């Protein structure tokens, strides 16, 4: 029998296979509001979230109860339970007492939003979320102001090089301060999420949106001429006007005003384009709100 050559002998490696649910990790990341950026790993013991310093995820904000809710692992799944909090626990904008959690779920805890990440690649998910936080607004999911303005600048260069049409709009929620003053900031945050979800459902795949102020958003519309951009903006305005927005304990009518400008000789750069859209938005507000006004 010839002895095997260690340099040529092949060996079969035994793969452990995919991780079982109980072996997969999970973590919580604060993506908006007080405690932004905090990460807490969820293990076998319940992880409490609250204003009490002894909580696993400590969020120091008066809108958060001392012991607001807890997350725990139940066999092959993770669950959340409200602990009698004052402002309730929301799972993907729905009030819950006890519910199962899925990877990517959002928990609203007072004025903060916590993202749940689970699975075999928790670390990869965490680093992806850190990048998301650096470029996106945690409340609405749109680009944050800095990232949005960078995208606008790049798209203007591209449009100028290829002589392509490009439209830009500034959208503002009408009388938003009244909602905050009469219903509270939690209700205001809920309206922001609902309005942006409505806008997103009506946007084209090539549209780019960013939150550029409290209740103010920028919308970049590549490859749209003036008439097509006006029709698109009107459709978005009507979609918001016709939607029903839940503002506890009742539904609340919400409208938006839009200022629209087109890239071209009159508005050849980012500053002039945004200034023109902003002036058009001001005219829309002065004319009675809930309308689209095109820049002169």
ZIGI-V704622 format. One record per residue. N is the residue number from 1. RES is the residue in three letters. SS is DSSP state (hx for helix, st for strand, lp for the rest). PSI is psi in whole degrees, 0 to 359 (999 if undefined). NEAR is the number of other ideal C-beta (glycine too) atoms within 12 Angstrom. Layout:
N|RES|SS|PSI|NEAR, N|RES|SS|PSI|NEAR
This chain:
1|UNK|lp|127|3, 2|UNK|lp|127|6, 3|UNK|lp|147|7, 4|UNK|lp|148|10, 5|UNK|lp|119|8, 6|UNK|lp|340|8, 7|UNK|lp|343|6, 8|UNK|lp|345|9, 9|UNK|lp|130|10, 10|UNK|lp|140|9, 11|UNK|lp|141|8, 12|UNK|lp|124|6, 13|UNK|lp|133|6, 14|UNK|lp|116|6, 15|UNK|lp|135|7, 16|UNK|lp|350|9, 17|UNK|lp|176|8, 18|UNK|lp|149|11, 19|UNK|lp|138|17, 20|UNK|lp|156|13, 21|UNK|hx|320|18, 22|UNK|hx|346|17, 23|UNK|hx|347|17, 24|UNK|lp|145|25, 25|UNK|st|177|29, 26|UNK|st|152|39, 27|UNK|st|164|34, 28|UNK|st|135|43, 29|UNK|st|128|38, 30|UNK|st|118|35, 31|UNK|st|355|38, 32|UNK|st|142|35, 33|UNK|lp|197|30, 34|UNK|lp|138|28, 35|UNK|lp|10|31, 36|UNK|lp|130|25, 37|UNK|lp|347|24, 38|UNK|lp|143|31, 39|UNK|st|137|29, 40|UNK|st|128|31, 41|UNK|st|141|25, 42|UNK|lp|122|34, 43|UNK|lp|209|19, 44|UNK|lp|331|16, 45|UNK|lp|147|13, 46|UNK|lp|138|24, 47|UNK|st|115|36, 48|UNK|st|146|33, 49|UNK|st|131|45, 50|UNK|st|185|38, 51|UNK|lp|351|30, 52|UNK|lp|132|20, 53|UNK|lp|342|13, 54|UNK|lp|354|13, 55|UNK|lp|148|29, 56|UNK|lp|321|28, 57|UNK|st|102|40, 58|UNK|st|119|26, 59|UNK|lp|108|40, 60|UNK|lp|80|24, 61|UNK|lp|139|27, 62|UNK|lp|341|20, 63|UNK|lp|349|29, 64|UNK|lp|131|37, 65|UNK|lp|160|26, 66|UNK|lp|315|23, 67|UNK|lp|94|28, 68|UNK|lp|307|41, 69|UNK|st|174|45, 70|UNK|st|151|35, 71|UNK|st|135|44, 72|UNK|st|162|25, 73|UNK|st|126|27, 74|UNK|st|97|20, 75|UNK|lp|252|12, 76|UNK|lp|21|14, 77|UNK|st|165|23, 78|UNK|st|147|38, 79|UNK|st|159|30, 80|UNK|st|142|43, 81|UNK|st|127|27, 82|UNK|st|142|30, 83|UNK|lp|38|29, 84|UNK|lp|34|16, 85|UNK|lp|155|33, 86|UNK|lp|317|22, 87|UNK|lp|12|31, 88|UNK|lp|165|28, 89|UNK|st|128|40, 90|UNK|st|131|34, 91|UNK|st|110|31, 92|UNK|lp|48|24, 93|UNK|lp|17|28, 94|UNK|st|130|20, 95|UNK|st|132|23, 96|UNK|st|152|24, 97|UNK|lp|311|18, 98|UNK|st|134|20, 99|UNK|st|156|24, 100|UNK|st|150|22, 101|UNK|st|144|35, 102|UNK|lp|155|20, 103|UNK|lp|129|26, 104|UNK|lp|356|22, 105|UNK|lp|149|31, 106|UNK|st|130|35, 107|UNK|st|127|46, 108|UNK|st|116|43, 109|UNK|st|101|49, 110|UNK|lp|233|36, 111|UNK|lp|7|33, 112|UNK|st|153|41, 113|UNK|st|129|44, 114|UNK|st|129|46, 115|UNK|st|136|43, 116|UNK|st|125|44, 117|UNK|st|129|37, 118|UNK|st|168|33, 119|UNK|st|181|25, 120|UNK|lp|341|20, 121|UNK|lp|55|19, 122|UNK|hx|319|29, 123|UNK|hx|317|18, 124|UNK|hx|318|16, 125|UNK|hx|322|26, 126|UNK|hx|312|29, 127|UNK|hx|326|17, 128|UNK|hx|320|22, 129|UNK|hx|324|34, 130|UNK|hx|317|24, 131|UNK|hx|320|15, 132|UNK|hx|318|25, 133|UNK|hx|327|27, 134|UNK|hx|339|19, 135|UNK|hx|344|24, 136|UNK|st|154|30, 137|UNK|lp|126|35, 138|UNK|lp|331|35, 139|UNK|lp|316|34, 140|UNK|lp|338|38, 141|UNK|lp|353|29, 142|UNK|lp|166|35, 143|UNK|st|147|30, 144|UNK|lp|171|28, 145|UNK|hx|313|24, 146|UNK|hx|312|18, 147|UNK|hx|320|26, 148|UNK|hx|315|33, 149|UNK|hx|325|25, 150|UNK|hx|318|21, 151|UNK|hx|318|31, 152|UNK|hx|314|38, 153|UNK|hx|316|24, 154|UNK|hx|319|19, 155|UNK|hx|327|33, 156|UNK|hx|319|32, 157|UNK|hx|316|18, 158|UNK|hx|316|21, 159|UNK|hx|320|30, 160|UNK|hx|321|21, 161|UNK|hx|322|11, 162|UNK|hx|3|14, 163|UNK|lp|43|11, 164|UNK|lp|153|21, 165|UNK|lp|149|25, 166|UNK|st|128|41, 167|UNK|st|153|45, 168|UNK|st|137|52, 169|UNK|st|149|50, 170|UNK|st|126|42, 171|UNK|st|137|54, 172|UNK|st|134|39, 173|UNK|st|125|41, 174|UNK|lp|137|30, 175|UNK|lp|37|24, 176|UNK|hx|327|33, 177|UNK|hx|327|16, 178|UNK|hx|322|21, 179|UNK|hx|314|31, 180|UNK|hx|317|23, 181|UNK|hx|322|12, 182|UNK|hx|330|17, 183|UNK|hx|346|25, 184|UNK|lp|163|22, 185|UNK|hx|331|29, 186|UNK|hx|317|33, 187|UNK|hx|321|32, 188|UNK|hx|317|31, 189|UNK|hx|321|37, 190|UNK|hx|318|35, 191|UNK|hx|318|42, 192|UNK|hx|316|42, 193|UNK|hx|319|35, 194|UNK|hx|320|29, 195|UNK|hx|314|44, 196|UNK|hx|328|39, 197|UNK|hx|321|25, 198|UNK|hx|316|31, 199|UNK|hx|316|38, 200|UNK|hx|322|23, 201|UNK|hx|339|17, 202|UNK|hx|355|29, 203|UNK|lp|152|28, 204|UNK|lp|162|24, 205|UNK|lp|330|10, 206|UNK|lp|350|20, 207|UNK|lp|149|34, 208|UNK|st|126|37, 209|UNK|st|148|39, 210|UNK|st|149|35, 211|UNK|st|113|35, 212|UNK|lp|356|33, 213|UNK|lp|187|23, 214|UNK|lp|300|21, 215|UNK|lp|26|33, 216|UNK|st|137|35, 217|UNK|st|147|45, 218|UNK|st|145|43, 219|UNK|st|120|48, 220|UNK|st|130|46, 221|UNK|st|87|41, 222|UNK|st|148|30, 223|UNK|lp|21|24, 224|UNK|lp|123|32, 225|UNK|lp|178|21, 226|UNK|hx|312|26, 227|UNK|hx|316|15, 228|UNK|hx|322|20, 229|UNK|hx|321|36, 230|UNK|hx|315|27, 231|UNK|hx|320|21, 232|UNK|hx|315|34, 233|UNK|hx|320|44, 234|UNK|hx|320|27, 235|UNK|hx|320|28, 236|UNK|hx|318|36, 237|UNK|hx|314|36, 238|UNK|hx|321|21, 239|UNK|hx|318|28, 240|UNK|hx|317|38, 241|UNK|hx|323|26, 242|UNK|hx|350|17, 243|UNK|lp|156|25, 244|UNK|lp|122|17, 245|UNK|st|122|32, 246|UNK|st|118|23, 247|UNK|st|101|29, 248|UNK|lp|133|23, 249|UNK|lp|12|11, 250|UNK|st|169|13, 251|UNK|st|154|16, 252|UNK|st|130|27, 253|UNK|lp|136|23, 254|UNK|lp|137|39, 255|UNK|lp|165|34, 256|UNK|st|152|44, 257|UNK|st|147|39, 258|UNK|st|132|48, 259|UNK|st|131|43, 260|UNK|st|135|46, 261|UNK|st|154|44, 262|UNK|st|141|37, 263|UNK|lp|134|40, 264|UNK|st|194|24, 265|UNK|lp|325|10, 266|UNK|lp|333|16, 267|UNK|st|77|32, 268|UNK|lp|356|19, 269|UNK|lp|176|22, 270|UNK|hx|315|28, 271|UNK|hx|313|17, 272|UNK|hx|325|21, 273|UNK|hx|315|37, 274|UNK|hx|323|34, 275|UNK|hx|319|22, 276|UNK|hx|316|31, 277|UNK|hx|323|43, 278|UNK|hx|319|31, 279|UNK|hx|322|23, 280|UNK|hx|322|36, 281|UNK|hx|318|40, 282|UNK|hx|318|21, 283|UNK|hx|324|25, 284|UNK|hx|320|32, 285|UNK|hx|315|28, 286|UNK|hx|330|14, 287|UNK|lp|358|17, 288|UNK|lp|1|13, 289|UNK|lp|176|29, 290|UNK|lp|52|25, 291|UNK|lp|166|29, 292|UNK|st|130|39, 293|UNK|st|133|33, 294|UNK|st|137|30, 295|UNK|lp|147|34, 296|UNK|lp|999|16
